[in-house]
Amino acid sequence: MADSTQNDFKFVMQDPNRSFTKKTRTVIKKQAMRAVGATRRKTDPSSNKNSTIVLRRPTRRDLGLGHPLPPMPLSGLELLVRDRGIDPIDLSALTSIHIGTIASTIFASEPSRLSGVLLCHQRSYFSFIPSRFGHSLVLDDAFRCLITVVHSMLVPDHKPSQDKILSCYGKALHSLQSAVSDPAARYSTEAICATAILALFELLESPKGQLWSQHIAGASRLIQLKGPSRFTSEFDKALLISLSYPICAEALLNNEACFLDNPKWIEALTAACIPNETFSDRSALGIDLIILKSKIPGLVKKTNHAVFIQETLQPKDFDALADEIRVVRTAIVTWRRKFNTALLHAEPHPQNKTIDFAKRYELLGISLIINIMLSRLLASIVPNDRALLEEEAQNLAIELKSVQGSLGHSKRAQFYFEQKAKLADAAIDTHEEFREEIGSGRVVESWRLERFFEAIGRKCCDGKTCCERNG
């Protein structure tokens, strides 16, 4: 580390969400690197001309140096970036595109898709890693693990052996286990971040993301035990918002209510809002959508249970549940109206057009998924409105599929909709099961609703053990 008493030492103030300017980069490189020897100016042998992401190494022109200076040692993160050619901010898209286990199948069959996704840099908890790297073993090991597998996908000709990747993963898991076993560290932002990073590793490394759900469940539990009042820093807020979508999705698939559907957690989510952003996850529209999505797992669980034990319930029980669902359905319709208004007033040429347009599509996709689910739930328990509600569910599913087919110009949005189309396909594929019940005047038979749930990979209510929790 450089001696801070040097006369020419300079502090650089930098927004973690913005790229370094040329002037700032020059100051940093002059101070931290002084000069890079001739070997460090050679082209990185792991560079791949066919990769969309450019793996880079500083050159004399980058450093703004006219002559060699005495070299200084690189920091751990600088060495990692130099060796792998990937900066933490390059991975930001992995935390903001709401990926899930379906992404594993996509990446396993088409690893080249990753470069198109990573092109979109966004606000992300990865922006906070550089300032913490070297100070937290659990975070360091997890990040090294992820950057190794990302590099191997972007530059397959230089992929390390599977033994080396697994060794790296094993070390990261050991560090995480040590952290969560330590009462002073288990609820730290670094431990939660490391858990989230290892979930991403599992999603990229395993053909079906087998352990993705376990890592998300672990992160969910750590967040829940840490409590909403302790998510106050920007790092905390970035993590909470990024993980809220997979937490909601896993709760839905596991037939559980989501703990984020709680006044105190809603307050924490609202506090993460950034007023001057329009279509990001932390915009007012984005936060409202997260809050609405957190309600879906609980409503689905209640409806699944009610339909399963319908013989023991009274009409008033279904009326009360339908009223609860309608409140959220009205809210998502209102959200869509606000979204459409925001589109009308949006800048025609935003500063970062690629990211801005991709996020618009993602928010739209989430709203369609929520609306499809709510329409199908109501169609299951409100026989008098079933024809209208089922038609609505079909129209929304077709809209989602139509949008998916129009996204050739946006690799990121296309990748997102490719994952979310599963629910639209499930609604379309089970249309006949619900059409047959139109005019029956009764709650649908449980097997019909369960067929829809099974099509999206969701666990179904058995009327017993699954209802002992989160009732």
C-alpha positions as a printed NumPy array, in Angstrom:
array([[  0.   ,   0.   ,   0.   ],
       [  1.272,   3.442,  -0.843],
       [  2.593,   5.609,   1.989],
       [ -0.13 ,   8.168,   2.715],
       [  2.478,  10.723,   3.753],
       [  3.756,  11.13 ,   0.219],
       [  3.477,  14.721,  -0.943],
       [  1.72 ,  13.813,  -4.166],
       [ -0.883,  11.507,  -2.588],
       [ -4.415,  12.409,  -3.713],
       [ -7.853,  11.319,  -2.584],
       [-10.365,  10.676,  -5.359],
       [-14.08 ,  11.105,  -4.636],
       [-16.116,   8.832,  -6.882],
       [-19.796,   7.853,  -7.177],
       [-19.728,   4.009,  -7.015],
       [-22.438,   3.806,  -9.681],
       [-20.554,   5.796, -12.322],
       [-17.563,   4.906, -14.453],
       [-14.257,   6.664, -13.839],
       [-13.559,   9.661, -16.039],
       [-10.353,   9.676, -18.063],
       [ -8.873,  12.277, -15.729],
       [ -9.745,  10.294, -12.6  ],
       [ -8.438,   7.072, -14.13 ],
       [ -5.144,   8.774, -14.888],
       [ -4.801,  10.028, -11.317],
       [ -5.578,   6.59 ,  -9.893],
       [ -3.218,   4.755, -12.218],
       [ -0.387,   7.204, -11.645],
       [ -0.804,   6.914,  -7.903],
       [ -1.585,   3.219,  -7.55 ],
       [  0.438,   1.724, -10.36 ],
       [  3.013,   4.386, -11.236],
       [  3.951,   2.477, -14.276],
       [  3.295,  -0.944, -15.555],
       [  6.248,  -2.931, -16.783],
       [  6.551,  -4.052, -20.319],
       [  5.045,  -7.437, -19.505],
       [  1.953,  -5.782, -18.113],
       [  1.472,  -3.818, -21.319],
       [  1.236,  -6.928, -23.436],
       [ -2.119,  -7.992, -24.773],
       [ -4.001, -10.296, -22.394],
       [ -3.627, -13.831, -23.809],
       [ -7.146, -14.587, -22.587],
       [ -8.648, -11.926, -24.858],
       [-11.17 , -13.249, -27.33 ],
       [-12.031, -11.156, -30.371],
       [-15.393, -12.849, -30.642],
       [-16.479, -11.875, -27.123],
       [-18.834,  -8.946, -26.81 ],
       [-17.382,  -8.037, -23.423],
       [-13.873,  -6.67 , -23.956],
       [-11.39 ,  -8.134, -21.517],
       [ -8.943,  -5.374, -20.918],
       [ -5.517,  -4.571, -19.514],
       [ -4.18 ,  -1.019, -18.985],
       [ -1.945,   0.303, -21.745],
       [  0.461,   3.229, -21.774],
       [ -2.233,   5.329, -23.427],
       [ -4.771,   4.384, -20.712],
       [ -2.327,   5.349, -18.01 ],
       [ -1.395,   8.637, -19.621],
       [  2.287,   7.994, -18.971],
       [  4.99 ,   9.349, -21.158],
       [  7.867,   7.446, -19.547],
       [  8.291,   4.556, -17.114],
       [  8.159,   5.186, -13.372],
       [  9.143,   2.888, -10.526],
       [  6.42 ,   0.204, -10.318],
       [  4.23 ,  -0.19 ,  -7.255],
       [  2.449,  -3.404,  -6.23 ],
       [ -1.116,  -3.884,  -7.394],
       [ -3.878,  -4.407,  -4.874],
       [ -5.747,  -7.718,  -4.698],
       [ -8.702,  -6.466,  -6.703],
       [ -6.455,  -4.799,  -9.286],
       [ -4.617,  -8.067,  -9.761],
       [ -7.884,  -9.919, -10.171],
       [ -9.184,  -7.398, -12.694],
       [ -5.883,  -7.508, -14.553],
       [ -5.815, -11.299, -14.699],
       [ -9.475, -11.796, -15.597],
       [-10.152,  -8.554, -17.46 ],
       [-13.527,  -8.18 , -15.702],
       [-14.453,  -5.319, -13.404],
       [-17.104,  -5.74 , -10.665],
       [-19.408,  -3.276, -12.416],
       [-19.329,  -5.551, -15.49 ],
       [-21.417,  -8.026, -13.494],
       [-24.124,  -5.553, -12.467],
       [-26.664,  -6.879, -14.98 ],
       [-26.719, -10.234, -13.19 ],
       [-28.236,  -8.538, -10.132],
       [-30.861,  -6.432, -11.894],
       [-32.36 ,  -8.642, -14.582],
       [-34.277, -10.883, -12.126],
       [-32.786, -14.133, -13.316],
       [-33.822, -17.525, -11.967],
       [-33.246, -21.207, -12.546],
       [-34.535, -21.034, -16.133],
       [-31.487, -18.883, -16.886],
       [-29.239, -21.841, -16.024],
       [-30.727, -23.879, -18.836],
       [-30.314, -20.984, -21.258],
       [-26.677, -20.334, -20.315],
       [-25.842, -24.055, -20.3  ],
       [-27.017, -24.427, -23.899],
       [-25.828, -21.006, -25.11 ],
       [-22.971, -19.626, -22.944],
       [-22.429, -16.83 , -25.474],
       [-25.731, -15.287, -24.336],
       [-23.963, -14.065, -21.199],
       [-21.958, -11.393, -23.011],
       [-25.134,  -9.791, -24.367],
       [-26.644,  -9.662, -20.885],
       [-23.516,  -8.174, -19.288],
       [-23.424,  -5.269, -21.727],
       [-25.996,  -3.373, -19.664],
       [-24.309,  -1.794, -16.65 ],
       [-26.786,  -0.74 , -13.964],
       [-27.056,   0.324, -10.367],
       [-26.   ,  -2.75 ,  -8.42 ],
       [-24.493,  -3.989,  -5.179],
       [-21.418,  -4.933,  -7.251],
       [-20.566,  -1.221,  -7.258],
       [-19.731,  -1.477,  -3.562],
       [-17.367,  -4.437,  -3.806],
       [-14.166,  -2.517,  -4.773],
       [-14.169,  -0.499,  -1.531],
       [-14.635,  -3.673,   0.527],
       [-12.406,  -6.072,  -1.365],
       [ -9.512,  -7.182,   0.821],
       [-11.376,  -6.391,   4.036],
       [-13.868,  -9.272,   4.06 ],
       [-12.724, -12.823,   3.377],
       [-16.253, -14.122,   2.791],
       [-16.879, -11.463,   0.152],
       [-13.437, -11.82 ,  -1.436],
       [-13.744, -15.589,  -1.868],
       [-17.282, -15.4  ,  -3.252],
       [-16.346, -12.71 ,  -5.781],
       [-13.243, -14.614,  -6.936],
       [-15.433, -17.669,  -7.401],
       [-17.994, -15.814,  -9.538],
       [-15.462, -13.934, -11.642],
       [-13.7  , -17.227, -12.411],
       [-16.805, -18.869, -13.847],
       [-17.844, -15.696, -15.728],
       [-14.399, -15.476, -17.327],
       [-14.544, -19.149, -18.301],
       [-17.874, -18.545, -20.088],
       [-16.69 , -15.426, -21.885],
       [-13.324, -16.934, -22.866],
       [-13.957, -20.692, -23.134],
       [-10.547, -21.308, -24.723],
       [ -8.96 , -20.34 , -21.398],
       [-11.419, -22.065, -19.1  ],
       [ -9.763, -23.417, -15.931],
       [-10.175, -27.057, -15.02 ],
       [-13.366, -28.163, -13.321],
       [-11.299, -29.158, -10.298],
       [ -9.987, -25.603,  -9.977],
       [-13.499, -24.117, -10.274],
       [-14.863, -26.517,  -7.66 ],
       [-11.897, -25.832,  -5.388],
       [-12.61 , -22.123,  -5.629],
       [-16.283, -22.766,  -4.89 ],
       [-15.433, -24.983,  -1.936],
       [-13.225, -22.289,  -0.432],
       [-15.994, -19.707,  -0.85 ],
       [-18.536, -22.023,   0.792],
       [-16.157, -22.612,   3.708],
       [-15.707, -18.871,   4.194],
       [-19.465, -18.351,   4.074],
       [-20.058, -21.121,   6.604],
       [-17.498, -19.542,   8.926],
       [-19.2  , -16.166,   8.569],
       [-22.724, -17.405,   9.301],
       [-21.38 , -19.378,  12.276],
       [-19.97 , -16.176,  13.748],
       [-22.662, -14.191,  15.639],
       [-20.812, -10.97 ,  14.875],
       [-20.666, -11.6  ,  11.113],
       [-23.671, -13.714,  10.125],
       [-26.008, -10.765,   9.48 ],
       [-23.374,  -8.526,   7.945],
       [-24.03 ,  -7.017,   4.546],
       [-20.893,  -8.768,   3.297],
       [-22.17 , -12.209,   4.33 ],
       [-25.534, -11.626,   2.659],
       [-23.794, -10.308,  -0.457],
       [-21.517, -13.362,  -0.574],
       [-24.575, -15.629,  -0.38 ],
       [-26.165, -13.765,  -3.287],
       [-22.948, -13.991,  -5.312],
       [-22.678, -17.741,  -4.76 ],
       [-26.277, -18.103,  -5.92 ],
       [-25.208, -16.445,  -9.173],
       [-22.214, -18.772,  -9.393],
       [-24.485, -21.785,  -9.017],
       [-26.84 , -20.466, -11.654],
       [-23.998, -19.991, -14.165],
       [-22.043, -23.14 , -13.354],
       [-24.775, -25.773, -12.979],
       [-26.86 , -26.878, -15.99 ],
       [-30.083, -26.51 , -13.995],
       [-28.946, -24.197, -11.19 ],
       [-29.594, -26.96 ,  -8.667],
       [-28.341, -25.053,  -5.623],
       [-29.587, -21.607,  -6.697],
       [-32.737, -22.011,  -4.607],
       [-30.777, -23.058,  -1.525],
       [-28.558, -19.979,  -1.69 ],
       [-31.559, -17.702,  -2.231],
       [-33.288, -19.365,   0.724],
       [-30.164, -18.764,   2.797],
       [-29.977, -15.105,   1.781],
       [-33.701, -14.75 ,   2.476],
       [-33.288, -16.125,   5.987],
       [-30.297, -13.889,   6.747],
       [-32.187, -10.826,   5.522],
       [-35.246, -11.744,   7.547],
       [-33.218, -12.254,  10.741],
       [-31.214,  -9.074,  10.2  ],
       [-34.495,  -7.162,  10.207],
       [-35.851,  -4.249,   8.145],
       [-34.532,  -1.513,  10.439],
       [-30.906,  -2.439,   9.679],
       [-31.064,  -1.979,   5.908],
       [-29.938,   1.623,   5.951],
       [-26.748,   1.961,   3.887],
       [-26.746,   2.167,   0.103],
       [-25.052,  -1.23 ,  -0.002],
       [-27.843,  -2.672,   2.17 ],
       [-30.559,  -1.142,   0.015],
       [-28.987,  -2.33 ,  -3.229],
       [-28.835,  -5.882,  -1.878],
       [-32.394,  -5.829,  -0.56 ],
       [-33.883,  -4.59 ,  -3.825],
       [-31.825,  -6.987,  -5.94 ],
       [-32.748, -10.025,  -3.843],
       [-36.426,  -9.137,  -3.377],
       [-37.46 , -10.596,  -6.744],
       [-35.823, -14.024,  -6.373],
       [-37.045, -14.158,  -2.763],
       [-40.631, -13.556,  -3.926],
       [-40.261, -16.038,  -6.784],
       [-38.907, -18.797,  -4.531],
       [-41.683, -18.221,  -1.988],
       [-44.248, -18.564,  -4.767],
       [-42.759, -21.793,  -6.116],
       [-42.399, -23.309,  -2.633],
       [-46.023, -22.633,  -1.637],
       [-45.016, -20.108,   1.018],
       [-46.028, -16.564,   1.873],
       [-43.282, -13.951,   1.404],
       [-41.996, -12.204,   4.531],
       [-41.548,  -8.969,   2.541],
       [-45.339,  -8.597,   2.524],
       [-45.189,  -6.886,   5.897],
       [-45.597,  -3.182,   6.848],
       [-42.082,  -2.866,   8.273],
       [-40.463,  -4.505,   5.254],
       [-42.598,  -2.406,   2.911],
       [-41.269,   0.642,   4.768],
       [-37.704,  -0.57 ,   4.209],
       [-38.377,  -1.157,   0.508],
       [-39.962,   2.279,   0.14 ],
       [-36.936,   3.885,   1.811],
       [-34.761,   2.477,  -0.984],
       [-36.625,   4.505,  -3.625],
       [-34.611,   6.967,  -5.75 ],
       [-37.108,   9.7  ,  -6.756],
       [-35.291,  11.005,  -9.831],
       [-35.226,   7.597, -11.551],
       [-38.172,   6.525, -13.708],
       [-37.809,   2.914, -14.85 ],
       [-35.158,   1.398, -12.586],
       [-35.843,  -1.153,  -9.852],
       [-35.394,   1.632,  -7.311],
       [-37.69 ,   4.107,  -9.043],
       [-41.165,   4.703,  -7.592],
       [-42.583,   2.417, -10.283],
       [-40.012,  -0.253,  -9.518],
       [-40.57 ,  -0.168,  -5.748],
       [-44.35 ,  -0.261,  -6.131],
       [-44.002,  -3.33 ,  -8.329],
       [-41.798,  -5.128,  -5.781],
       [-44.348,  -4.425,  -3.051],
       [-47.159,  -5.798,  -5.225],
       [-45.169,  -8.882,  -6.182],
       [-44.424,  -9.643,  -2.516],
       [-48.171, -10.108,  -1.994],
       [-48.585, -12.719,  -4.726],
       [-47.044, -15.776,  -2.969],
       [-49.362, -15.393,   0.018],
       [-52.474, -14.938,  -2.133],
       [-51.564, -17.953,  -4.264],
       [-50.994, -20.072,  -1.156],
       [-54.367, -19.044,   0.332],
       [-56.213, -19.694,  -2.92 ],
       [-54.535, -23.07 ,  -3.45 ],
       [-55.478, -24.09 ,   0.099],
       [-59.062, -22.795,  -0.172],
       [-59.684, -24.647,  -3.433],
       [-58.195, -27.837,  -2.018],
       [-60.463, -27.816,   1.077],
       [-63.444, -26.135,  -0.64 ],
       [-65.89 , -28.699,   0.733],
       [-65.25 , -27.429,   4.27 ],
       [-65.617, -23.69 ,   3.48 ],
       [-68.582, -21.359,   3.204],
       [-69.305, -18.897,   0.331],
       [-68.368, -16.019,   2.637],
       [-64.857, -17.49 ,   2.988],
       [-64.349, -17.348,  -0.779],
       [-65.878, -13.858,  -0.926],
       [-63.36 , -12.601,   1.644],
       [-60.453, -14.146,  -0.267],
       [-61.729, -12.74 ,  -3.572],
       [-61.943,  -9.258,  -2.036],
       [-58.319,  -9.55 ,  -0.904],
       [-57.199, -10.548,  -4.393],
       [-59.232,  -7.774,  -6.021],
       [-57.437,  -5.138,  -3.932],
       [-54.101,  -6.206,  -5.406],
       [-55.608,  -6.601,  -8.871],
       [-56.882,  -3.016,  -8.738],
       [-53.415,  -1.898,  -7.604],
       [-51.661,  -3.585, -10.555],
       [-54.142,  -2.045, -13.003],
       [-53.42 ,   1.359, -11.43 ],
       [-49.689,   0.655, -11.666],
       [-50.025,  -0.119, -15.385],
       [-51.816,   3.194, -15.905],
       [-48.977,   5.057, -14.164],
       [-46.436,   3.122, -16.225],
       [-48.179,   4.066, -19.474],
       [-48.233,   7.713, -18.382],
       [-44.523,   7.568, -17.566],
       [-43.846,   6.192, -21.052],
       [-45.682,   9.133, -22.614],
       [-43.548,  11.615, -20.681],
       [-40.242,   9.747, -20.961],
       [-37.289,  11.267, -22.766],
       [-37.281,  10.137, -26.409],
       [-33.492,   9.786, -26.284],
       [-32.444,   8.859, -22.703],
       [-28.794,   9.139, -21.726],
       [-28.363,   5.389, -21.604],
       [-30.891,   4.203, -24.16 ],
       [-30.002,   0.494, -24.021],
       [-30.476,   0.163, -20.263],
       [-33.499,   2.445, -20.077],
       [-35.469,   0.581, -22.74 ],
       [-34.526,  -2.833, -21.325],
       [-35.79 ,  -1.875, -17.871],
       [-39.056,  -0.608, -19.354],
       [-39.651,  -4.016, -20.868],
       [-38.699,  -5.789, -17.641],
       [-41.124,  -3.738, -15.528],
       [-43.855,  -4.368, -18.085],
       [-43.11 ,  -8.091, -18.024],
       [-43.348,  -8.273, -14.223],
       [-46.686,  -6.443, -14.252],
       [-48.072,  -8.845, -16.855],
       [-47.013, -11.859, -14.792],
       [-48.654, -10.455, -11.663],
       [-51.849,  -9.669, -13.565],
       [-52.037, -13.113, -15.204],
       [-51.676, -14.797, -11.82 ],
       [-54.328, -12.622, -10.148],
       [-56.817, -13.161, -12.987],
       [-56.308, -16.921, -12.811],
       [-56.732, -16.953,  -9.015],
       [-60.001, -15.03 ,  -9.214],
       [-61.232, -17.206, -12.078],
       [-60.741, -20.212,  -9.796],
       [-62.98 , -18.986,  -6.962],
       [-65.434, -16.502,  -8.575],
       [-67.654, -18.591, -10.883],
       [-69.887, -15.685, -11.978],
       [-66.926, -13.738, -13.39 ],
       [-64.948, -16.736, -14.663],
       [-65.565, -16.182, -18.378],
       [-64.343, -12.574, -18.229],
       [-61.406, -13.352, -15.953],
       [-60.206, -16.302, -18.015],
       [-60.399, -14.226, -21.18 ],
       [-58.348, -11.556, -19.427],
       [-55.732, -14.108, -18.365],
       [-55.448, -15.365, -21.951],
       [-55.16 , -11.857, -23.386],
       [-52.43 , -10.936, -20.917],
       [-50.528, -14.139, -21.68 ],
       [-50.76 , -13.445, -25.402],
       [-49.563,  -9.875, -24.81 ],
       [-46.521, -11.166, -22.933],
       [-45.716, -13.617, -25.724],
       [-46.213, -10.887, -28.316],
       [-43.791,  -8.573, -26.541],
       [-41.297, -11.431, -26.289],
       [-41.44 , -11.888, -30.058],
       [-40.656,  -8.231, -30.71 ],
       [-37.426,  -7.971, -28.72 ],
       [-34.791,  -8.885, -31.265],
       [-33.272,  -5.421, -30.807],
       [-32.649,  -5.869, -27.057],
       [-30.657,  -8.922, -25.96 ],
       [-31.204,  -8.157, -22.295],
       [-34.991,  -7.742, -22.564],
       [-35.191, -10.777, -24.832],
       [-33.327, -12.843, -22.25 ],
       [-35.655, -11.633, -19.492],
       [-38.87 , -12.438, -21.378],
       [-37.52 , -15.823, -22.397],
       [-37.491, -16.716, -18.695],
       [-40.86 , -15.202, -17.847],
       [-42.705, -16.734, -20.808],
       [-43.067, -19.937, -18.778],
       [-46.019, -18.526, -16.835],
       [-47.709, -17.213, -19.981],
       [-47.269, -20.619, -21.623],
       [-48.738, -22.294, -18.534],
       [-51.827, -20.053, -18.663],
       [-52.338, -20.751, -22.361],
       [-51.718, -24.497, -22.038],
       [-54.271, -24.859, -19.221],
       [-56.947, -22.679, -20.797],
       [-59.146, -25.676, -21.602],
       [-59.217, -26.768, -17.948],
       [-60.734, -23.422, -16.962],
       [-62.904, -22.909, -20.04 ],
       [-64.714, -26.136, -19.229],
       [-65.702, -24.706, -15.843],
       [-67.334, -21.556, -17.261],
       [-70.995, -21.56 , -16.278],
       [-70.583, -24.327, -13.679],
       [-71.492, -21.966, -10.848],
       [-68.9  , -23.489,  -8.508],
       [-65.299, -23.185,  -7.413],
       [-63.013, -25.015,  -9.816],
       [-61.92 , -28.516,  -8.96 ],
       [-58.553, -28.533,  -7.239],
       [-56.833, -30.612,  -9.932],
       [-57.506, -27.905, -12.529],
       [-55.739, -25.206, -10.541],
       [-52.968, -27.615,  -9.593],
       [-52.31 , -28.398, -13.245],
       [-51.646, -24.688, -13.824],
       [-49.333, -24.546, -10.801],
       [-47.471, -27.672, -11.875],
       [-46.902, -26.099, -15.303],
       [-44.93 , -23.279, -13.666],
       [-43.036, -25.67 , -11.379],
       [-44.853, -24.716,  -8.195],
       [-45.436, -27.016,  -5.236],
       [-49.145, -27.589,  -4.557],
       [-51.147, -27.609,  -1.357],
       [-51.879, -31.01 ,   0.179],
       [-54.276, -29.613,   2.762],
       [-52.052, -30.71 ,   5.633],
       [-48.324, -30.202,   6.143],
       [-47.971, -27.25 ,   3.759],
       [-50.612, -25.314,   5.67 ],
       [-48.936, -25.545,   9.06 ],
       [-46.7  , -22.612,   8.115],
       [-47.445, -19.22 ,   6.613],
       [-51.157, -19.995,   6.737]])
